[in-house]
Amino acid sequence: MSLADTQRLIARLATDIELHKEFVANPIDVGAGFGVQAEEAYALALETAVLLEPFARSLVGKRLNEVRKLLPRTSVAMGGRFGSLFRSFAPSFVPPGVKKHVLDAIAFAEYLESKLKEEDRALAWIGSLARFEANWLTAKSRPCLLIRRFYGLRFEVNQKAPRWTFALWLRLPRRQTITYYRFIIR
């Protein structure tokens, strides 16, 4: 087994939870797919079962902290449930590219919106809030765009019911500023 093969396998095992589970269950076949010999794959499986689990948890914790910063209102509105829902979301999405935390937050907002809509209609407004914050992130990260959307949002802490809101983001080509309008429907 070459050092490059070992590093490639360990990197994938640390970031791909499904591959890690498959590797622990069947290290010889999975290792063979990476050019690792059977006895080396078995030894690596014993080590990774103990060593990679805390490392993988710390990576998810780091992602959670970054997403919490990018979706602050959603995090406050959800309280402790924000972290538990992110931990259930994290294995299903590994962000690609250079703006990983922004992509992670946008994908998590989409996940929250659908999850809360199907689980608890009373909390569906939090999914709308997450989508609202995700649209801000999208507007900041794209050079030219138009986003328009209706939301059911609560803007004040003591507000009893969400208010329907129409929001519009506009960024013209070669401009840095984002034009934003929000209309509350009474």
Secondary structure, 3 states (H helix, E strand, C coil): CCHHHHHHHHHHHHHCHHHHHHHHHCHHHHHHHCCCCHHHHHHHHHHHHHHHHHHHHHHHHHHHHHHHHHCHHHHHHHCCHHHHHHHHHHHHCCCCCCCHHHHHHHHHHHHHHHHHHHHCHHHHHHHHHHHHHHHHHHHHHCCCEEEEEEEEECCCCCCCCCEEEEEEEEECCCCCCCEEEEEEEC
